[in-house]
Amino acid sequence: MCGIVGSIGKNNGRDFIIEGLKTLDYRGYDSAGIAFLKEKEIKIYKDAGSVSHVNSLIPNKENGNVLIGHTRWATHGKPNMINSHPHLSFNKQFALVHNGVIENFVELKNKLISKGITFNSDTDSEVVVNLIASIYIDTNDVLEAIKRAIKEIKGSYAIGLIHLGEDKLYVLKNASPLLIGLGEGYNMIASDASPMIEETSKFLELGDEEYGYITSKEAIIYTRDGKHIHKDYVTKEAEMIRHDKNGYDHFMLKEIEEIPTVIKRLFDFYTKDNEYHFNKSLISKIKKSDHIIFLGCGTSYHASLVGGRYFEEMLEIPTASYIASEWAFHPMFPGKKPFIIFISQSGETADLIHCMKIVKERHLDTLIITNTKGSTLERGCDYSLILHAGVEVSVASTKAYAAQVALLLLIVAAVKGDINIAKEMIASLPIISHIKDNYKDKIKEIANEIKDKKSIFYLGRGYDYYLSLEASLKLKEISYIHSEAIAGGELKHGPIALIEDGTPVIVFITDKVTAASMRGNIEEVKSRGASVYVISTKNLSRDSDKIIIEEYPSYLSSIIVSTVAFYLAYYVSLFKGYDVDKPRNLAKSVTVE
């Protein structure tokens, strides 16, 4: 989940690396560092803390022709200076930046130690640079050393590597994203296109277990077995990648308020002239399937729960939603003709990539719903649908979640052949604006009342329970308050023991079928001293409810009412003085298992 940037032949290389790392710090921000390739040494500046902090440690005139930079999300070793990247090899001949997890690093490390090689850090990444340096002593050929190292390494990696005395930037990649950007008289690498998009629209996408190098004039790529391969460049649009707050204090607030625009963009992209415009083969495969299997993590898993209910209620197709990290080790294939739907904002989620390999062995049809065209999952699945949400910078996903739910609804509506479902969704979007214009102050009041509580609970049934799961996740992600979502009917089966005087309980009531039962649950927690905050729709509301939302079809709750949950989490975090966009211990793109 770390961020990598590198360049060769760029006049303002240092500035490019610094700004590039800042655009990638959503991938991790525990520490940062830059390596400069000089004539007689590799100079490294790194430390725990932000990219700006590390930049302040570098002398003003420091620059170079070949540079690699890194912003870290700690996996192996604490987030301190020693464990920060880049890592220098034991003989000071190589420097490396790495994103991923080396599964057999202990075995490799012990092997190198037995040869007398010493280590400074606790990271798996230092093992790789020392392994390559060790092999190079025997081969005197960097490419051969990399080729042999790839055959010894088990795990995921995206690596930028420099070697003293060579004007080259080496790359190797497996199960973690790495792109080459093609400039005019210079070339670049990065974990994704965002650091390079202002420099070029031309990119080379590295495949798994591919390696090679770039110079200022060319990019040379090889397969695992050393076969040179030609790759055609792909283009990426700057407009969908730029990071700009547009006057907002935080990306999260901006992204919440972009939800109506994103949903409208999906409608415009996937419908035309009162018809749905999806791949006909995709729709046919779904119709012929007897079971839909959803695989996702975190927010995407929560979206899959909503989508699963859409498929079951509107199409009568059975579904199963699985947490990808669990399913990967205990795969289940219900039905005789299952269709697999992966959901991933980044398209690079390591747990899902693991699952994709398992599914491919079964030769089952697959669809990826993602915000990132050209990502590993997008390239690997049979079908792909893009969210068109624009870049989402804040670690806590908001507009991407709403887009995932909306796109799942559009797919179901297309299979059903009912354009009115899409029209109802669009007709309901003004309610989101109504929430923004009329309830922000009330949400701020609630946020101020609950911000110092140790535990907060969300209650809901049906769609409202799925919404509670996502609301609870958002709150815990950015406010660091223990939060739990409870299905209303499960309250008395254990969780009610946690309710005491002053415990905040946030209740969603948007479904007339379960409204009466939810009112009963409210009385149960009130009698135990809970402070209850009810968010309801107009026809189901009572005078004591805190937020009353205009009417809409109840199946849209996870799109419409999620904005209330997102605002609440945002303001709680803000009032607690935390970094809303960069919560501790988290990263936007989870590229390690």
C-alpha positions, -999 to +999 in steps of 0.1 A: +000+000+000+031+022-002+036+048-029+065+047-053+078+074-077+109+075-098+123+094-127+153+095-151+165+123-173+141+149-158+155+183-152+134+190-121+135+155-109+135+163-072+104+185-075+087+158-095+094+132-069+083+153-040+050+164-056+045+129-069+048+114-034+024+139-021-002+127-046+004+092-035+003+096+003-032+082+003-014+049-001+006+054+031+021+083+051+040+068+080+073+078+066+090+089+033+123+091+016+142+098-017+174+083-031+196+103-055+220+084-078+253+103-078+286+095-096+303+080-066+275+072-041+238+069-036+225+096-014+194+088+007+172+112+027+144+096+047+126+098+080+093+090+098+068+117+090+054+135+060+069+140+025+072+177+033+092+169+064+116+147+045+119+174+018+130+199+045+159+175+053+173+176+018+198+204+009+183+229-015+207+222-043+204+184-041+192+169-073+201+141-097+194+124-130+181+092-115+158+094-084+135+071-066+110+081-038+087+063-015+059+071+010+052+042+034+024+023+050+042+002+076+039-036+074+072-050+086+088-029+113+077+003+130+073+036+111+107+050+119+137+064+100+156+030+098+126+012+084+118+040+059+125+035+022+147+037+002+168+009+015+205+007+007+222-027+001+249-040+024+276-030-001+260+004-009+258-005-046+220-006-048+190+013-035+154+001-036+119+013-030+092-014-025+054-018-023+041-052-013+048-081+011+076-107+007+061-138+022+094-158+025+115-128+037+126-146+069+139-176+050+157-153+025+171-131+053+185-161+072+201-174+041+218-140+035+229-137+071+246-170+068+267-155+041+278-127+064+254-100+051+241-077+078+208-058+080+198-025+095+160-026+094+131-049+103+117-047+068+111-074+042+122-048+016+158-046+027+159-084+022+152-079-015+178-052-021+204-074-003+194-105-022+198-087-056+231-072-045+243-106-033+234-123-067+250-094-086+284-102-070+282-136-087+267-125-121+280-090-126+247-084-145+219-065-128+192-079-151+204-114-145+205-107-107+169-095-109+158-124-130+172-149-104+158-129-075+123-131-089+125-169-089+135-169-052+110-142-040+075-153-029+049-126-024+039-092-039+062-064-050+064-033-071+101-022-070+121+007-082+159-001-081+190+020-088+225+007-092+256+028-086+274+036-118+245+031-142+222+056-157+192+033-155+161+029-133+153-008-129+118-021-122+102-054-112+066-062-104+043-089-091+008-085-077+013-049-068+008-020-092+036-002-111+033+020-141+059+035-165+052+070-178+067+079-211+079+115-213+098+135-240+135+130-232+128+115-198+108+086-183+091+079-150+076+052-128+049+054-101+024+032-083-004+048-103-008+074-130-016+104-107+020+116-101+028+114-139-005+126-154+006+162-158+037+150-176+023+125-200-008+106-211+013+076-223+019+047-199+033+011-200+016-013-176+039-039-162+025-075-158+032-099-130+068-112-127+079-088-154+110-067-150+134-044-169+146-009-168+140+026-182+165+052-194+157+087-205+150+074-240+136+039-237+118+013-216+130-023-219+108-050-204+113-088-199+092-118-188+101-139-158+122-161-181+142-133-196+123-129-229+123-093-242+087-082-249+072-052-267+044-034-250+020-009-265+014+022-244-021+030-229-035+064-224-051+078-193-072+109-189-059+137-167-093+150-158-102+118-139-069+117-120-062+152-108-062+159-071-078+193-063-099+203-033-117+230-053-119+252-022-129+226+003-110+222+035-108+184+030-111+159+002-136+139+022-161+168+023-156+175-013-161+139-022-193+136-002-207+165-020-197+151-054-221+121-049-250+135-069-227+144-098-211+110-097-245+092-098-257+114-126-225+106-145-231+069-141-267+074-154-255+093-184-228+068-192-248+036-188-282+048-202-292+065-234-325+071-251-344+053-224-323+022-227-294+007-208-260+005-225-242-024-210-222-051-228-249-074-241-228-105-234-224-094-198-262-091-193-267-124-210-242-142-187-259-127-156-293-138-169-280-174-174-263-177-141-280-194-112-260-177-084-241-144-080-210-145-059-198-111-046-163-106-034-151-074-017-134-059+013-145-032+037-166-006+020-168-026-012-181-056+008-208-034+023-218-023-012-220-060-023-245-067+005-268-040-009-262-053-045-269-088-034-303-078-021-310-060-054-303-092-073-325-113-050-355-090-047-356-076-083-343-106-103-349-136-079-313-147-084-297-161-053-265-143-041-237-147-016-215-119-005-181-128+009-153-109+025-125-116+000-097-121+026-118-150+041-131-165+009-095-166-005-087-194+020-120-211+020-135-206-015-172-215-019-190-218-053-227-221-046-249-229-076-241-248-108-235-217-130-222-190-106-212-156-119-185-138-099-186-100-093-155-084-078-158-049-063-128-027-057-124+010-058-087+008-067-088-024-088-056-033-070-069-049-038-045-077-030-072-099-014-093-097-045-064-104-068-058-136-047-094-145-052-093-138-090-065-164-094-087-190-077-117-181-098-097-183-130-087-219-122-124-227-123-129-208-156-159-189-143-172-157-158-161-126-139-170-089-136-150-062-119-166-030-107-139-005-101-130+032-104-096+025-120-094+015-157-063-004-165-059-017-129-049-053-123-084-065-116-098-046-146-073-062-169-078-097-154-116-100-154-138-110-183-159-079-180-153-046-163-176-017-154-160+016-144-175+038-117-165+071-133-163+087-099-132+106-105-102+103-082-111+097-046-083+110-024-097+107+011-089+073+026-125+070+039-145+061+008-177+080+002-185+088-034-170+055-046-193+036-022-223+055-035-212+048-070-207+011-064-242+008-050-257+028-078-239+008-105-250-024-090-286-011-091-282-001-128-269-036-136-299-052-120-323-028-137-307-035-170-311-073-166-347-067-155-352-043-184-368-016-163-356+019-171-379+034-144-355+021-117-327+043-131-351+072-134-362+069-098-326+070-087-319+102-106-352+117-094-341+111-058-308+129-061-322+164-051-328+148-016-290+146-011-288+183-018-317+189+006-297+170+033-267+192+026-287+225+027-310+217+056-293+192+080-256+201+082-260+221+113-281+194+130-254+168+120-227+191+135-247+192+168-249+154+169-212+152+161-203+175+189-225+156+214-209+122+205-173+131+197-160+123+232-178+090+236-159+057+239-184+036+220-212+043+195-237+019+181-257+020+148-290+001+145-309-009+114-328-036+096-326-047+060-312-019+038-308+001+070-286-026+085-263-025+055-262+012+058-254+009+095-224-013+086-209+014+063-218+042+087-200+024+116-170+017+094-167+054+084-169+066+120-143+042+134-119+048+104-115+086+109-126+093+145-110+063+162-141+057+183-152+021+188-183+017+167-205-013+160-234-019+136-261-041+150-291-056+131-321-046+151-333-081+156-300-092+170-299-065+197-314-087+224-292-117+214-262-102+232-252-066+221-278-049+243-255-058+272-231-031+260-257-003+263-254+019+294-263+054+305-253+079+278-243+054+251-250+069+217-272+048+195-278+060+160-309+045+143-319+044+107-356+040+099-363+042+062-382+010+054-419+007+063-417-031+066-393-029+095-402+005+109-424-008+137-398-033+148-371-006+149-393+016+171-394-013+195-356-016+194-354+021+203-375+016+234-352-013+244-320+008+243-337+038+258-347+018+288-310+010+293-301+047+293-290+051+257-289+085+240-308+078+208-305+097+175-330+086+148-326+093+111-359+085+094-379+092+063-409+116+064-437+090+063-421+069+090-409+098+112-418+110+147-414+144+162-385+133+184-364+121+154-333+141+148-332+141+110-362+136+088-355+130+051-379+135+022-395+103+007-377+081-018-378+044-028-364+026+002-340+005-019-320+038-024-312+043+013-275+033+009-271+061-017-293+088-002-290+084+036-253+074+035-245+111+030-259+117+065-235+090+079-206+104+059-212+139+072-215+127+107-182+108+106-165+138+089-176+163+116-168+140+145-132+136+132-130+173+125-142+183+160-117+158+175-089+176+157-078+146+135-065+145+100-098+136+082-083+126+049-054+106+063-065+085+093-038+067+112-028+031+103-048+031+071-042+035+033-065+041+004-054+012-018-049-020+001-023-038-020-010-062+006-029-092+021 
